[in-house]
């Protein structure tokens, strides 16, 4: 895992495979989580060479950040890339807030929970309705100049909102929903990001488990966002991924992650994990040598979702 990608126009570099940590301390999002597993997941990731950790205030209202902050005390901070996000103002019942006052306070509080003196990447987690987007980014640029953050990120912003936020060319990275069954970003977002030297991180890379290959046609009701025909097409497309996975003696999930790793529009892939053994499984995707023909076969199999 030696190949590094540059994050936008910043000084931050990252390996292509990171760890999403919404299941680390995210008790408000997932049932039956325990902090012991969360600590083990983060430690297992770092011990296996994953150095980019993606978290957010929203994951357990700061608990995910606290767990990561505890774990990283035993490692060389300079080898790690810590990314966090904020927009929910706890003083206003977690109302979305991008005001300069809130963003400055959010960064300071994240630094305390993470027990570090800088953040490699800080994302505005969601846009609010009032704050001019370029003003919010200008605030982050002040924090960047002050050394508190190294790269400026946006998450869950529409393309028009990203353009407004990037008026001064200060945005380094965007994180948004993207996977093989949710490919809207390819039409307009990716060309804009390429043109403006902005990195991209997809969340939900395995589509909440759908792309692991463990579901059948009978499970359609579990994925109500797709109609019957769409779900049938997904199951058929996954059969082709199964064939490639079998040929490479790997799993469907690892093959899908390998597809993202090979995708030139994706900078960092951050699959999550509830248990440390899931981290180990994700890391094995780095050993999948996906041929160009296999990459295009997978791309074409899911082409209707582009």
C-alpha positions in Angstrom: 0.0 0.0 0.0 2.7 2.4 -1.1 0.9 4.5 -3.7 0.0 7.9 -2.4 -2.5 10.4 -3.7 -2.3 14.1 -3.2 -5.4 15.7 -1.7 -6.4 18.5 -3.9 -4.0 21.4 -3.8 -3.0 20.8 -0.2 0.1 19.3 1.3 -1.8 16.2 2.4 -1.0 12.8 0.8 -3.0 9.6 1.5 -3.0 6.0 0.7 -5.9 5.0 -1.5 -7.5 2.7 1.1 -8.7 4.3 4.3 -11.2 3.5 7.1 -14.7 4.9 7.5 -15.5 5.0 11.2 -19.3 5.6 11.5 -19.4 2.2 13.1 -16.7 3.3 15.6 -18.7 5.0 18.4 -21.6 5.8 16.1 -24.2 4.6 18.7 -26.7 7.1 17.4 -26.5 5.5 13.9 -26.2 1.8 14.4 -27.6 -0.6 17.0 -25.5 -2.9 19.1 -22.2 -1.2 18.8 -19.7 -1.4 21.6 -16.7 0.8 22.1 -14.4 -2.2 22.7 -14.9 -3.2 19.1 -14.5 0.4 18.0 -11.1 0.6 19.6 -10.1 -2.7 18.1 -11.2 -1.7 14.6 -9.1 1.5 14.6 -6.1 -0.3 16.0 -6.4 -3.2 13.5 -6.6 -0.7 10.6 -3.5 1.2 11.6 -1.6 -2.1 12.3 -2.5 -3.3 8.8 -1.2 -0.2 7.1 -4.3 1.9 6.9 -3.4 5.4 7.9 -6.3 7.5 6.7 -9.2 7.6 9.3 -12.4 9.3 8.3 -14.7 10.3 11.1 -17.2 13.0 12.0 -18.9 14.7 15.0 -22.1 13.1 13.9 -20.8 9.6 14.6 -21.9 9.3 18.2 -21.9 13.1 18.7 -18.1 13.1 19.1 -17.6 9.6 20.4 -16.0 8.3 17.3 -13.5 11.1 17.4 -12.8 10.3 21.1 -12.1 6.7 20.4 -9.8 7.5 17.5 -8.1 10.2 19.6 -7.3 7.6 22.3 -6.0 5.0 19.8 -3.7 7.3 17.9 -1.7 8.2 21.0 0.2 5.0 20.6 1.2 5.7 17.0 3.3 8.3 15.1 0.8 11.1 14.3 2.9 12.2 11.3 2.1 8.9 9.5 -1.6 9.3 9.9 -4.2 11.2 7.9 -7.1 12.2 10.2 -10.3 13.5 8.5 -13.3 14.7 10.4 -16.5 16.5 9.6 -18.9 18.9 11.4 -22.0 20.9 10.7 -24.4 19.9 13.5 -24.4 22.5 16.2 -25.0 20.8 19.6 -26.0 24.2 21.1 -28.9 24.4 18.7 -30.2 20.8 18.9 -27.7 19.7 16.2 -29.1 22.2 13.7 -27.0 22.5 10.5 -24.6 25.4 10.9 -21.8 26.7 8.6 -21.3 30.1 10.3 -17.7 31.2 10.8 -18.2 31.1 14.6 -19.5 27.6 14.6 -16.8 26.2 12.2 -14.0 27.7 14.3 -15.5 26.2 17.5 -16.2 22.9 15.8 -12.6 22.5 14.7 -11.2 23.4 18.1 -13.5 20.9 19.8 -12.7 18.2 17.3 -9.0 18.7 18.0 -9.6 18.2 21.7 -11.6 15.0 21.1 -9.0 13.6 18.7 -6.2 14.7 21.0 -4.2 16.2 18.2 -3.1 19.7 17.3 -4.1 19.6 13.6 -6.6 17.9 11.3 -5.3 16.7 7.9 -8.8 17.1 6.4 -11.8 19.0 7.7 -15.1 18.7 5.9 -18.2 20.9 6.3 -20.5 17.9 6.7 -23.7 19.4 5.3 -24.5 22.9 3.8 -26.8 25.2 5.8 -29.3 27.4 4.2 -28.0 30.8 5.3 -24.2 31.0 5.2 -22.7 31.9 1.8 -20.7 28.9 0.8 -17.5 30.8 -0.2 -17.7 32.6 3.2 -17.7 29.2 5.0 -14.7 28.0 3.0 -12.9 31.3 3.7 -13.2 30.6 7.4 -11.7 27.1 6.8 -8.9 28.8 4.9 -8.2 31.0 7.9 -7.9 27.8 10.0 -5.7 26.3 7.4 -3.3 29.3 7.5 -3.4 29.0 11.3 -2.2 25.3 11.0 -5.3 23.8 12.5 -6.3 22.1 9.3 -4.3 21.1 6.2 -7.0 20.4 3.6 -10.5 21.9 3.1 -13.4 19.6 2.4 -17.1 19.6 1.6 -19.6 16.8 2.1 -23.2 16.4 0.8 -23.0 19.6 -1.2 -24.7 19.8 -4.6 -22.5 20.7 -7.6 -23.9 24.2 -7.7 -23.1 24.6 -4.0 -19.6 23.2 -4.6 -19.0 25.8 -7.3 -20.1 28.6 -5.0 -17.9 27.3 -2.2 -14.9 27.0 -4.6 -15.2 30.5 -6.0 -11.6 31.3 -4.8 -10.2 27.8 -5.7 -9.8 26.8 -2.1 -11.6 23.5 -1.9 -9.3 20.5 -1.8 -11.6 17.5 -1.5 -15.3 16.4 -1.7 -16.9 13.4 0.0 -20.3 12.3 -1.3 -22.5 9.2 -1.9 -21.1 7.2 -4.8 -21.0 3.6 -5.6 -21.7 1.2 -8.5 -25.4 1.5 -8.0 -25.4 5.2 -7.4 -23.3 6.8 -10.1 -24.9 10.2 -10.7 -21.6 11.9 -9.8 -20.0 10.7 -13.0 -22.1 13.0 -15.2 -21.2 16.5 -14.0 -19.5 16.3 -10.7 -16.4 14.3 -11.7 -15.6 16.5 -14.7 -15.8 19.6 -12.5 -13.6 18.0 -9.8 -11.0 16.9 -12.4 -10.9 20.4 -13.9 -10.5 22.1 -10.6 -8.0 19.7 -9.0 -10.4 18.6 -6.3 -10.1 15.1 -4.8 -13.1 12.8 -4.4 -14.0 10.3 -1.6 -17.1 8.1 -2.0 -19.1 7.1 1.1 -21.3 4.0 1.1 -18.9 2.2 -1.3 -20.5 -1.1 -0.6 -24.0 0.4 -0.7 -24.9 -0.7 2.8 -23.9 -4.3 2.1 -25.7 -4.7 -1.2 -22.5 -4.8 -3.1 -21.0 -7.6 -0.9 -22.9 -10.2 -2.9 -24.6 -11.7 0.1 -28.1 -10.8 -1.0 -30.5 -12.5 -3.4 -33.6 -11.5 -5.3 -35.8 -12.4 -2.3 -34.1 -9.6 -0.3 -35.4 -6.8 -2.6 -37.6 -5.4 0.3 -34.5 -4.6 2.3 -33.5 -2.1 -0.4 -36.6 -0.1 -1.1 -34.8 2.6 -3.0 -34.7 0.3 -6.0 -37.7 -1.0 -7.9 -38.1 -4.7 -8.7 -36.5 -4.5 -12.1 -33.5 -2.4 -10.8 -32.9 -4.8 -8.0 -33.0 -7.7 -10.4 -30.4 -6.0 -12.6 -28.2 -5.4 -9.6 -28.3 -9.1 -8.7 -27.5 -10.0 -12.4 -24.6 -7.6 -12.4 -23.2 -9.0 -9.2 -23.1 -12.4 -10.8 -20.5 -11.0 -13.2 -18.6 -9.7 -10.2 -18.8 -13.1 -8.7 -17.2 -14.7 -11.8 -14.3 -12.2 -11.6 -13.9 -12.7 -7.9 -13.8 -16.5 -8.3 -11.2 -16.2 -11.0 -9.1 -14.1 -8.7 -9.8 -16.3 -5.7 -11.2 -13.3 -3.7 -14.6 -12.1 -2.6 -17.2 -9.9 -4.3 -16.7 -7.1 -1.7 -12.9 -7.1 -2.2 -13.4 -7.1 -6.0 -15.8 -4.1 -5.7 -13.3 -2.2 -3.5 -10.5 -3.1 -6.0 -12.7 -1.5 -8.8 -12.8 1.8 -6.8 -9.1 1.6 -6.1 -8.5 1.4 -9.9 -11.0 4.2 -10.7 -9.1 7.3 -11.6 -11.8 9.7 -10.3 -11.7 8.2 -6.8 -8.9 9.4 -4.5 -9.5 7.5 -1.3 -11.9 4.6 -0.6 -13.2 4.4 3.0 -15.1 1.2 3.6 -16.3 0.9 7.2 -16.0 -2.0 9.7 -17.9 -3.0 12.8 -15.4 -5.7 13.7 -11.6 -5.9 13.3 -11.9 -9.0 11.1 -13.9 -6.9 8.6 -10.9 -4.5 8.4 -8.7 -7.5 7.5 -11.1 -8.5 4.7 -11.1 -4.9 3.3 -7.3 -4.8 3.3 -7.2 -7.9 1.2 -8.7 -5.9 -1.6 -5.2 -4.4 -2.1 -4.0 -7.8 -3.2 -6.6 -8.0 -6.0 -4.9 -7.4 -9.4 -8.0 -6.3 -11.3 -7.3 -6.5 -15.1 -8.4 -3.7 -17.3 -10.9 -6.1 -19.0 -12.3 -7.0 -15.6 -12.6 -3.3 -14.6 -14.5 -2.6 -17.8 -16.7 -5.7 -17.4 -17.8 -4.4 -13.9 -18.2 -0.9 -15.2 -20.5 -2.1 -18.0 -22.4 -4.4 -15.8 -23.6 -1.5 -13.7 -23.8 1.0 -16.5 -27.5 1.7 -16.2 -26.9 3.3 -12.8 -24.5 5.9 -14.3 
